[in-house]
Amino acid sequence: MSSRKEQAIANAIKAMAESEEELRLESNGIGDCGALALAQALNENTSLQTLYIHRNKIGPNGVFALADALMKTSSLQTLALDNNGIGDMGISSLANALAENASLRTLSLYGNRIGDAGANALAAALESNDILQELRYVEATSNNPLRMRHSNMINSLDREYISADILARIESRVKLVKNELDDLKVVALEALKANEKVRWGRAKLMVVGKGAAGKTSTIRTLLNQPFNPDHDSTIGVDLRLMRTRDWRERRTITDADLGEQFAKFKYRQQSNVQRVSNRMPAGMTQLPSSHESSALRRAPMLFDEEEVVKAVSTPLRLQVKNQTAKTDEEVSFTIWDYGGQEVFYALHHLFLTQYGVYVLVFDMREVLGKEHFQDILEKDDLEKLASQEQALETLRFWIDSIHLHAPNAHIALVGTYLDQVPNTAEHEAIEEVLEDRVLSARGVMSAVVLNNEAELNFFPIDNTDRSNLDERVSRLREALTETVASKDFVTDKVPLRWSFCLEQLLSQNEDYLSLEAVQKIAENECYVPKEDVDKMLKYMHELGVLVHLTTGQNDVLRKYVVIRPQWLLKNLSRVICDPKMNHMKKHKKKLLHREKLPRNLRDPLNDWSNRGVASRELLEWLWQGQPIDYLTALMDSMLLACPSPWIGDYEKLDKEGALLVPSLLQPVEEAVKKKVLEHSRREFALAYIEFTVLPKGVFQRFIASLIQSFPALVGVREPGVFSDFASLVFDNVGMILETSGNRVMLYFAKTGHGCLANHVKILKNSLESINLSFMKGNLGPRLFISSNGTGTKDACASVDALVNATGGEVSSLQQGLRLPLASFAPFVESRTMAMRLQNTVTSRPSTKPFQVFMSHAWGKGNAAHEKVMAVADALKARGITYWLDEYDMGSETLISMANGIDQSRVFLVFVTRTYMEKVNKERTELDNCRNEFLYALQRVKPANMIPCVMDSTMMDMSKWEGRFGISWSGAPMYVPMLSAGRSKAEMDKLEKVIRRVLCSQEEATQSQEVATATPAGLSSVEEPNRK
């Protein structure tokens, strides 16, 4: 074969092997060059599990390169190398690799003219390999699937060249490993039935930092994988599963905690039997009867004495015995490699958790100051570096975000480019900059993982050099493990059934499963009682090992369990693509040219990339083959998308389907903002909400929340909507919204529509709801009112100051200066009005004045309204407080409704066909029922919404249609109310359901107030064993 052709094959091999899980390259004339390409791909690939390269021309030299890769790969499980002329030299290098490899289960070597020397090396290697289960002869053609000719038999391995005793050694060793693993399957069943509880032993290792700072390369360094200078920036999140025992990536169940836990269980049982046997009087051959010893009766006689001896006679069992004698200190890390692009910051609440440790990666050249490297770096490379202040601002952002979402988590700062910043003096200068300008100001020193050996507050590393992984990396590994090893979420005991169920789910060849399928696996295969499945899923969701959302706006989210969160990020990344760093441009080119975007979607593609508006048709193409209803519901519930507010999109794209993706919005141009605000300050009144910290993405969620809650009442004005600025009309009032530092500024047109206090309150409640739902209530929002349209201290006052006004004067933010209360109109004209602004969204439901909000359509001749009033009277007689428009509606319908919902704990929907039809109206139509229902979905959430059916034609929930029909989460607490409060049985049931929801709210609040180091569900994990 010509060298050019072989190089072309090598390039093709590398491209295929970079992402495939199974690769079939038999009978392709692959030689040394192709084998080298395969070896390089194996070094970089973390997904390839099966490789068929039989009937090629790899030879001894080619197999040397493959053997080196086998020592490092952690994913490859099956390798077919038949008929490649490997010979004794090649098999000897392969044997050395097998002694180190921790993933390969099946190896096929027929037809390689292996003699005693090679076979002897193979036999010796297998003495220390506890993974390989099958060494076999297989036959395959390009047209037929591989089939096993001699099932699990070794004696056909070039028998004519190899001595019988060596063959016997090999066969005995492989059979022994296979038998040991088969034994563990039996033990697994016993452990599951016994409901053994084990240390959870898992944590997340979350690697964050600026894009292109070296996060992915740092992970490869930690895992001792080769440096790859050509990898693309991580988009979204990349996930890897590995163990800290040897810091090598693990992808198979047999390598994870579960197999060891089962093995330990078996050894403990065997040890119990051995101890009992040693205590027996001479001649006694069986345990005492049940009436003689209750203590001995509790020790299960699972294995006889011969089995006990066998259990500690092989390397695998010796390893298990040694592990059992140790304190449980091992931790399984799931490594999360977060994309540094700003567009993904909106996803932080989904994946940043306190159940792990953070590695915050930065470029030491930037923190030291890139001017120090003018004589070292090429001009282009120097220009790519951020300034020192930009680098520090990025570190501040990540520390703030981590502290916001995971206040109890630890952070290890890791500085890259040690090869260019090698000196101790430079490291000490970097440490001083970090402490003075980042860490001290944020009060997070106690969270920083210290580099005690180097006496630094960060860990300097070189990701480019693998020839000598020095103590620096070892210290970092040890520090990360020690940080989480003693955490409660690692050490707490959980049912072994749960761990087994997790592995069973991960072993499915699916990215997601229906909840029904998960329940069947849990109950039928893992012995998890039906009543514990939801508890188990909630626990695993909070720890981040899977995704199961139960608080979304409809039942679609609850119906699916995402087994591989990477699938979720991969699909979201097809829609949420960063317009910066050239990602959007690359993504569009890929869609147009490589994925062959249909012609009719080219204009919608431009709408999506330029304005952030995605048509339903485009989403269906981007997510083809995926559960689009689940993905759109997820984006909707996370405020990552909302209906497009432009009427033109409604008419041009597709009516209910066009979505605005706020994360795609660009910042407003400074000149445009300046022009609008100069005009606004003359004709607009100003209020603003100040936050302790204002993370990126909150403003975009704010826009999505308003449009979702009031789709028919929010419109866009020129110059439009941006990532940090919006010109809107809300309920007949013009508004300008913008971010300024840690503030969201709210400008309202002075149009003579009366007091604006209620408009401000709705906006304030929307931001506070975002704070509670996505930021764990840590943003600390406070509302301030301006007396003259400016945000200066001498012109503004807090709401508390307005409430405490005396003599018609208010204390301003400028100490010693008081302002007339009347100057704060049109927001506040009295202390009473100020008190209305003081009421806030709260995480404690018990502080809300109304227990239920009663939503209904009045019906023909007010018939339905009269029935609801009768129910209200019956509830009042039972001591339940309510909000009802008959008594509580003010002069402004929208504002009164929003206030009522925000002050109520439970939302009662009195279901009639008319009500459903009103909720299902198109978004351009105004309707109070629709507004109430959509606002309640945002504020109250479906779990706190109770359908009370007053129409006999609506008794069958499966026939509820449209938006109304899909908006109920899980199995809602359905209450028939056909008698309209006259039936004692119906009222008893309604009261019972209401009080059940109120009680669950209080329990949830109390559990949130408990130290957040323990995930929900752990408190009940220690229940007595169920047999």
N, C-alpha and C positions, 0 to 999 in steps of 0.2 A: 504494500500500500504506500502511496506517495506520502511524503511528510506533510504536504499541503492538505491532502484529504484527511490524514489522521488528525491534524490540527483543527480542521473544521469539525470533525467528529468530537474532538475534545471540547471545543467551545460549546457545541450543542449539548454535550453531556453535562457540562457545568451549569448551563442555563436551566436544563430540566431538573437537575438534582438539587437546585437551590430551593425549590418549593414543593416538590412532589413527596408523597408518602410512600409510593410504590413505583419502582423503576424497572422496566424490563428491557434489557439491552443484550439479550443472548444472540449469538451468531452475527456479530457486527464487525468482526475483525479488529476489535479493540486491542491495541498493543500498549507499549510503555507510556506513550504520550497520553492516550486515553485513560489509562489507569491513574496517571498522575493527576489528570483533571478530576477524576472521580474522587481521589484522595482529598484534593483541595475542597471539593464540594462537600464531602463528608465532614471535613473540619468546620465548615461554615453552616451546614444545614442542621436544623434542629427538629426536622419533621420526618425525614426519610426513615422508614421502618423496614422496608423490604427491597432487596436489591438482587436481581437475577442477571448475572454476567457470565453464565456458563457458555461453553463452546466459543471462546474468543482466543486471543493470542497474548494473554497478559504476561505469562512467564514469571520467572523468579524476580526480575528487576521490578516489574509492575506490582507484584504482590508485596514487595518491600514497602512501597509507598502506601498501599492499602493497609498494611499491617500497622504502620505508624498512625494512620487515621483511626483504625479500630481501637487503639489505646485511648483515644480521646472522645470518640463519639459516644453519646449516651442515648441515642434514639434507635439505631439499627438493631432489628431483632432477627431478621432472616437474611442469610447470605448464601447464594448458590454460585460456587466457583468450579463446578465440574468441567473437565476437559479443557484445561487451560495450560497444561504442561508446567505445573508449578514445581514439581520435584521436591527432593528433600530440603534443599536450601530455602526454597520458598515456604514450605510448610513449617520449617523451624522458626522463621520470622513471624509467621502467622501464629504459631504456638506461643511465642513471647507476648503477642498482642492479647491472646485469649487469657493469659494470666492476669492481665490488667483490665480487660473489658468487663463492663458491668451491665450489658444490655443484650448481647447476642444470645438467642435461645436456640436457633436452628442453623446448622452449618452443613453444607453439602459439598463434598470434595471428591466425588468419584472421577476416575479416569485421569489422575494427575501423576501416575507412576511414583507413588510414595513408597519408600522403602523403610527399613528398620530405623534408620537415623531420624527420618522425619516423624515416623509414627511414635518413636520413643520420646521425642520432644513434645509431641502432641499429648501423649499420655501423662508426661510430667506436668505439663501446663494445666491439664484438667484436674490435677490433684488440688490446685488452689482456685479453681473456677467453680463457683456454686450456682451459676446461671444457666450454662448450656444444658439443654434438656434433650436435644436430638442432634446426633451426628449421623447423617444419612446419605444414601444414594438415591437421587431423584432423576427422573427422565423428563425432558420437556422438548417441545418443538415450538416453532413460532406460531403454530396454529392451535396447539393444544395446551390446556392449563397444566401446570406442574402437578405431578401425582407421585405419591410415595410408593416406591416399589417394594422396599423391605421396611415395613413399618417399625420405626424405632430400633432397627437392628443395625449393628455396626460391623458384623463379620463379613459383609460384602465389600468392605473398604479395601480395594486393591489387595485382596487376600493373597494373591500370587507373589506379592513383593514383601509382605510383612509377616514377621514371626507370630506364631499362634499365641505365645504368652503376652506379647505386646498388645495384640488385638483384644485379648481377654481383659487386660488392664483397662484399656479404653472403654470396652463395653461395660465392664463392671462399674467404672466411674460414672459414665453417663446414666446408666440405669439407677445408680444410687441417688444421684441428684433428682432424677425423675421421681423415684419412689419417695424421697423425702418430701418433695413438693406435693405429691399425691396424699401423703400422710397429713400434711397441713390442711388439705381440703376437708378431711374428716374432722380434724381438730376445730376447724372453722365452724362447722356445724354445731359442735358441742359448745363452743364459746358463745355463739349467737343464742343458742337455746338457754344458756345459763345467764344471759344478759350481763355479761362481764362489762365492767366499766374501766376505761383506760384513760390515761392522760391524752388530751387533745393533741398537743405537740406540734401545732401548726401556727404559722404567722406569715404576714405579708412583708416583703421587703420592697419598699416603694422607692424607685429611683427617679428623681425629679431634677429639674434645672432648665436652664435656657436651651433652646434648640441649638444643636451642633456644639454643645459643651463637652460632649464625650460620654454621655450616659450609657449608650449601648456598648461602647468600647469598654467602659468600666465594668459592666456586667460580664463581658467576655473575659476580662482580666480576673474577676472574682472566680469565674468558672474554669479558669485555666484553658480557655479556648483561644485559638489563634487570632491575632489582630487583623481586622479587615478594614483597610483604609477607604474602601469604595462603597461602604454600605450607605443606603439612603437614610435620611432623617426618619425617626419613628413617627408614624402617623397614628394618633390616638393613644393606644396602649398595646404593648407587646407583653406576653405572659410566658413565664418559664417555671417549671416545677423542679426543685432540686433539694438535696439533703445537705445539711451542714457537716455531716461526718467526713466527707471528703471533698465538698464543694464541687461536685460534678452533677450536671443536669440529669434528672431522672424523668422518664416518660412512661415507665411501665408499672403496673400494679405490684409486681413481685419486688420492685425496688423501693416501694414506698413504705410508709409506717405500718400499713395494715398487715403485710406478711410477717413482719417482725412481731407485731402484737399477738398474732395467732400462735407463732412459734413460742413466744414467751409464755403464753397461756398453757400450751402443751407441756413445756418444761416445768412450769410450776406444778401442774397436775402430776407429772411424773415424779417430781421431787417430793410431793406430799406422800405419794405411794411408797417411795423409797424410805422416807423417814418413818412411816408407819411400819413398814416391813422390818426395819432395823430394830424397832422397839418390841417386836413380837417375841414371846418366849420360844425357846428351842422346840422344834417340832410342830409349832403352830403354822398352818399353811393358809389360813384365811382370816379375815377380819372378825372381830367379835360380833355377835348378833346385835340387833338394834337395841335390845333392852340392856345390853352390857355397857355401851359407851355411845352417848349421843354425840360427843365431840368427834369420835372416829366415824360415826355414821354420816357426818356432814362432809367427809373427805371422799369425793367420788372416785371409785375404783375404775379409772378409764383404761389403764395400761398395766400389763403384767411386768414382773421384774426383768424379764428378758428384754422387753421393750425399753425399759429404763436404761439398761446397759447400752443398747443400740443407739439410744437417743444422744449419747455423748461420745460416740465413737467415730464421728465423721466431722470434717471441717465445718460444714454448715451448722451442725448441732453444737459443736464446740463454740462456734461464734454466738449462737443463740444463748448458750449457757453463760458465756462471758457477759453478754449484754444484759441478761436477766439479773446478774449479780450487781450490775451497776445501778447508780441512781439514774432515773430517767432525765437525761439532760439534752437529748437530741431534739432538734427543731427542724421541721420541714418548712422551708421557705417557698412561698410562691412569689417569684420575682415579677414585679410590675414595672415595666419600662415605659414611663409616661412621655408622650410627645410634648415638646416644649412650645408648640405653637399656641398662640393666644386663643385661637378659636375653640380649643378643647378645654379651656378653663371652666366653661359652663358645665362640664361633666364632673368637676372635682367632687361635688357632693355625693356622686354615685360611687366613686372609687377611692377617694382619700378617706382612710379610716384610722382609728387609734389602735387597731388590733395588729400592730406590727411596728416596724422601725423604718425611718426614712433615710435615704442617702441623697443628699443635696449636692449635686455635682456642679463645679464651677471651673472656669479656665483661669489658672493662676496668673497667666500673662495679663489678663484683663484686670484682675483685682490689684495686681502690683502696679499696673499702668502700662499700656501698650507702647508708650514712648520709650520705655527701656529696651525695646526690641527693634528699634529702627535700623540698627546696624546688623541685625541677625536675620530678619525676615524679608522676603521679597515684598515689593510694594503692594501687590494684590493681596497677599496673605495678611499684611499689616492692616489694610483697609477693611478686611472682613472682621477684625476684632472690634468688640464694643469698647467704648470708653470706660474708664474706671467707674464713673458715676452710673452709667447705664448698667454695668455688671452688678454693682452694689444694689441698684434699684431692683434688679431681677431677683437677687438673693432676698431682699426685704419682702418682695411680693410672695415668694415661695414660703418664707418663714411665716408670714402673716396668714397665708392660705392654710398651711399645715396647722398652725396654732388655732385657726378658726374651726377647722373640721376635725382635728384630732388634738385637743389641748393637752392630753396626757402622754402623747407619743414622744419618742426620742428622735433626734436628728443627728446624723453623722455627716459632717461637711467633708467633701472629698475634692481636692484640687488636682486637676489634670495637667499634663505637659511638664512633668517633673524633669524630662530630658532637657527642656529649655529653661527651667527654673530650678536648678539643682542645689543652690547654696543655702545653707542653714540661715544665714543672715537674711536672705530673701524670704524664707519661710516665716521668720520671726516678724518681718515687716508686714507680711500678709496677715498674720495672726493679729497684729495690732490694728490693722485697718478693719478686719472683721469684727473685732471686739468693740472698737470705738464707734464705728459707723453703721453697724448692723445689729449685733447681738444685744449689747447693753441697752440700747434705746428701746428694744422691743421686749425686754424682760424675759428672755428665753434661755439665759445661760444654763439654768438647771436642766433644760431639755437637751443640751448639746452633749454628744458622745465624745469624750476627751481621748486624745491620742497620748496616753500617759507616758509611753516609752520615749516618744519624741518631744514630750512636754509642749504639745501644741493643741489648739482647739480644732484642728482639722487634720486630714490624712492626705499627704501629697503622694501621688502615684504616677507611674509611667505606663500608659496603655499600649505603647508601641513595641515594647521589648519583652519577649517571652523566654529569652535565653537564660535569664536569671531572675526569676520571680523572688525578690528578696523578702526580708522580714516585714517590709512595709505593708504588703498585701496580706500577709498572715496576720498581722496585728489588726488590720481592718476586719478581716473575717472573724477573728476571735471577739473583737469588740461588738460586732453586730449580733453574734450569737449570744454573748453574755447579756446583752441589753434586754433581750426578750425571753431568755430561758426561764427566768423566775416570774414572769408576768402571769397574772391569774388566768388570762385567756389561753395561755399555753399549758399551764399546770393543772387546770381544772379537769376533773374526770367527767367523761361523757360516755354514754352507752357505746360499746364496741359495735353494736348494730348500726349506729349512725355513721361511724367511720367506714364500715363495710358497705353501707348503702351509698355513701359518697363515692367509693371506688367503683361500685356497680354502675352508678350513673356516669362516671367519667369513662368507663369502659364502653359505653354505648357509642356507636358510630354516628352520633348526632350532636349537633351544636345546641339544640334545645329539645325539650320533650313537653308533651302536654302534661298538665297537672294530673290527669287521670292515669297516664302511663307511669308517672313517678310514684303515685300512690300504689299502683299494682306491684311495681318493683319493690318498694319499701315493705309492703305487707306480705307479699308472696315469696320473695327471695331473701329478705333481710330480717324477717321476724319483727319489724317495727309495727307496734299496734296502730290501728287506724287513727286513734285519737291523738297519737304522738307525731303524726306525719307533719302537720302544720307547724308544730313546735320545732321539729327538727329543721324544716326548711327555713323558718325564721332565723334560727341560730346560724345556719350556714350562710344565709344571705347577709346577716350582719357582720360575719367574719370575712365575707368577701370571696368565699370559695365557689359560690354560684349566685345567680340573680333570680329572686322571686319577689315581684312587686305586688303588694296586696292593698296599697292605699291609692291606687290610681283612680282615674275618673270613670273607669268602666271595667266590666268583667273580663275584657280581653287580656289585660295584663296579668290577672290572677290565673288565667287558664294555662299559662306557659311557665316553664322553669328553664332558665338559660343555664345550660351545663358549662358552657365555655364562654366566659365574659368577652373573650377576644372576638367572638362572632358578633356580639352586640356592637363593639367598637368598630369592627370592620364595616358593618353596614351603616352605622351612623356616620362613619368617615366618608362614605360615598356621597352623603348629602351635606354634612358639615365639614367643609373644606376650607382651610385657611387661605384667604386671598393674598396673604403676605408670603414672603420667602419662596415665591414662584410656585407654590403648591397648587393654587387654583389653575394657573396656566398649564402646568403639567397634567393635572387631572383632566382638564377639558380636552387636551390633545389626545390623551389616552382614550377617553370616551368617544371622541370623534373618529379616530383613526384605527386604534387597535380593537376597540369593542364595537365598532361599526354602528354608531348612533343613527337611528332612522332619521330620514330627512325631515319628517314632520315634527321632530323634537328639537331641531336646531334652534329655532326661536325660543321655545321654552327653556332650553339650556342657557341661552344668553340672559333671559329673565332671571334665572336662578343665580348665575354667576355675577351679574351686574347689580341686581336689585335684591337678591336674597329671597325671591318668590319662586316656589316650586309647584308646578301643576301636578295634579294627581297622576296624569298620564306619564309625566317624567319620572315621578316617584315609583310607579309601577315598573318602569323599564330599569331604573337604577337598582331596584330591589327585586328583580324578577326571580321567581322561585323561592322567595322568602315570605314570611307572614307579614304582609304589608300593613294589615290592620293593627297588629301588635306593635310594629315599629312606629307607626304614626301615633298610636295611642300613647306610646312611651314618650315620644317627643312632646306630645300635647300635655301630658301630665307633669313632665319635668320642666314645662315652660320653655322648651327648646324650639317650639313652633307654635303658631297661632294662625287663625284664618287671615288671609291677606286683607288688609284694611282698604285696599284700593278697589273701588267699584268696577273699574275697568278690568281688573283681574277676574272679578266675579263673572263678568259678561264674556271676556275674551278667552280665558283659560278654561276653567270648569267650576261650576258654581260653588258647591260646598268644599271642593277638593283642593283649591289653590291655597298653599300654606306660605306664610312668611317665616323664614328661618332667621331670627334676629342676630344670631352669631355671625352671619355672613355680611351684615351691614358694615359699611365703611365709616370711619370717623368723618365728621363734618369738616369742610374746609374752613380754616380760621377766618377768612374774609367773609364767607357767607354767614357764619355765626355772629361775627362782630356787627354786620349790617342789621341782622334781625334783632339782636339784643339791644342795640342802640335805639331802635324804634320801640322795643318792648318796654324799656325802662320808663318811657314817657307815658305810655298808655296801658301798662300792665301793672297789676298788683303782684307782690312777691311774697312767697313763703318758701322755706327750704327745710330739708331734712338732713341732719348731719349724723354721720356714722363714726363709730370708733375706728373702723376700717371699712373701706368700700371696695370689695373685690371686683375684678373685671368679670363682666357677665351679669351682674345684678341689674344694671340699667336695662340691658336687653330683655331680661326676664320681666322687668317692670312693664315694658311695652307689651310683651306677650300677655301678661296677666290682665292688663286693661282691655285689650282687644278680645281676649277669651271671655272675660266676664261681661263685657258690654259690646258685643259685636255690631249691634245696630246703632249704638250711640257714640262710637268712636270713629272719627274720620281723619284723613290726612290732609294737611294744608301745605302749601309751598313754604319752605323749600323741601319738606319731606321728612323722612325718618332715617336716622343714622345710628351708629353704635353708641354715640354719646350725646345725641341731640335729637329732639323730635318736635315738630310743629303739628299740633292736633286740634281737633274740635271735640270736646267731650260734653255731651248733654247740653248742647247749644251755647257752650262757653269756649272761646278760643284759648288755647294753652300753648306755652313753650316749656319744654322739659329739657334740662341739660345737666351734665355732670360737671362739677368743679371741685377738684381735689376729693375730699371725703364727703362732699355734699351732692345732693340731688336738688337742683333749683326748680321751683314750680312758679311759673309766671302765668297769671290769669288776666284775660282782657277785661277791662272795666266797661261793661256793656249795659249797666243798669238793670241786670237780672237779679239784683238783691244780694243777700249775704252769700259769700263763697265758702263759708265754714264747712258746709257739708261736702262740697267738691274736694276741699283739702283733706277732709277726714277720710274719704274713700281712697284717695291716692296714698295717704299715710297708712291706712289699713292694708292696702295692697303691698306696700313695701315691708310692713311688719310681718305680713303673712309669708312673704318670700324669706324673710329673715328666719322665721320659725321653721318653715318647711325645708329649706335648703342650706341654711347657715347655722343650724343648731341654736338660734337665738343669740348669737354672739356679736352681732353687728352694732348693738347699742344705739338704735335710731332715736333721735330727738328732734321734735318739731319746733321751728322758730318762725316768727312772723315779722315782716318788715313794715315799718310805718311809712316809708317813702319810695319803695321799689328798689332800694339798694341793699346789699348784704353786709354793710359795715356794722360794727358793734354799736355805734351810737344811734343806729336807726332800727335795730332789731331787739326783740324780746322773746323769751321762752314762753311756752304755753303756761307753765307754772306761774310765771310772773304775771301773766294776764289774769289768771284765776285769782291771784292774790292782790289785784289792783285795789288801791285805797285812794279815796278822794279823787277819783277819776284819773289817777296817774299810775303809770306802770314803770317798774325798774327795767331799764334797758340792759343790754349785755355789757355796756360800758359802765363800770362801777362808778356810782355817784351821780349818774345821769338818769332822770326820770322823764317819761314821755306821756302826752295825753292819751288816754284810752281811746278816744275818738279817732286818733290818727291811724289806728289799726283797722279801721273799716276799709274795704267791705268784708274782711274776714271776721272780725270780732267787734261787736258794738256794746257788749256787756259782759260781766263776769260769768253769767249763766251760759252765754254762747261759748266762752272760753272753756268752760267745764265740759261742754260737748266735745271739744277738740281733745280734751285730756283723756277721755275714754279711749281705750286702745285694744287692739287684738292681744289676747293673752294666752299663754300656754296653760293657764289654770282655768279650766272650764267653770269651776265652782264660783268664780268671781263674776260670771255673766248674769245679768238680772233676769233673763228669761230662760226657762228650761226648754221650751219648744217654740218654733216658728211654724205657723200653720199656713201652708201655701195651697191655694185652690183657685179654680176658675169659678166665677160667680154663677155661671150657667143661665139658661133661659129663665127669665122671670125671677132671677136670683134664687132659684130653688136650691142649687148646691151650696150657696152661701148660707142660707138658713140652716141647712143640715150641719155645716161646719160650726156655726155659732152654737148649735145644740151640743156638739161634741166639746167645744170650748167650755161651756158651762159645766158639763160633766167632769172635765179635767180639773176645773177650778175647785169643784166640790171635793176632789181627791187630793188637793194641795199641790197641784202642778201649775206653775206659772207659764203664761204663753204670750206670744205676740200675734195679734190678729189685726188685719187692716181695718176692720170695722171700728176698732177702738184706738189704734196706734198710728194710723196713717196721717202724716203731716200734709202740708200744702204742696210739697214737692214729692211726687210718688216715688221716683227713683231713689232719692236720698233717704226717704223714710224706710223704703224696703231694704236698702243696703245696711242702714243702721240696725234695723230689726234683726237681720240675719247675723250681723257681726256680734250682736248682743245675745244670741240664742245658742244653746248647746246642741239642740236636736232640730232637724228640719223634717216636719211632717208634710208629706205630699198626699193630698186627697185626690186619688186617681179617678179621673173620669175620661171618657173619650175626648171630650172637648179640651181638657187639660193637655193630654198627649198631643193633640193636633196643634195646640198653641206652641208647645215646646218645639215641635218639629217644623215650625215655620222657617222660611228662608231667612238668611241673616240680614237681608235688607229690610225686613218687615219689623216694625215695632210691636212689641207685646210684653206686658208686664209679667205674665206667667213665664214666658221664655227667659226674661231677664232674671227673675227670681231663681229659676231652676239653675241657670248657668252660673250665676253668682254663688249659689249654694255649693255647687260642685267645686268651685275654687276655694271657698272659705270653710265650709262645714265638712266636706269630703263625704263620699258615698257611704262609708261605714257608719256615719251618724245621720243618715237619711232613711226615713221609714215610710214605705208606701202604704197608705191606708185606702183600700179599694172601696169606692162608694157606688160604682157602676157595675151592675151584674154582667155586662158584656165585656168587662175588663178583668175578670177573675183569673183568666189564663195568662200568666206572665209571658209564656212563649210567644204570644201573639202581640206583645207590646212592640211597637214599630219605631223605626228611625232612631234619631238621637236619643229620644226618651227611652227606647227599649234597651240600648246598649250601655246606658249610663249607670247601671246598678252593679256595684262591686260584690263579687261572690254570691252568696245566697242571702239577699236582703231579708230583714225581719218583717215579712209580709203580714199585714193585718186586715182581714175583711171588716168593713164598716158599713154594711148595707142597711143597718137599722139606724144609722146616724146618731149614735149615742144613746138610743133607747134601750138597747140590749145590755144587760149587766154583764153577760159573758163576753161580749165584744169589748166593752170598756175595761173589764178586768184584764183581758189580753193586751189591750193597748197600753194600759198603765204598766203592766209587767214588762213589756218590750221597752217602753220609754225608760223605766228605772234600770233595766239591764244595760242599756246604752250609757246612761249617766254613770252607772257604777263602773263600767269598763273604761270610761274616760278618766275617772278618778284613779283607777288602778294603773292605767297607762301613765298618768302624770306622776304618780308616786314612783313608778319604776324608772322614769326618766330622771327623777331627782336623786336617785341612788347613784353612787359613784359609777361613772360611765365606763370604768375599766371592765365591767362584767357585762357581756352581751346578753340581750334578752333571751330567756329560755334556760340560762344556766342555773337559775335559782331552783328550777324544777327538775334539773337533770339528776340531782342526788336523791330522787324518790326511791323508795324501796324497790328491789328487783321485781319485775313481773316475770313470772315463769311461763 
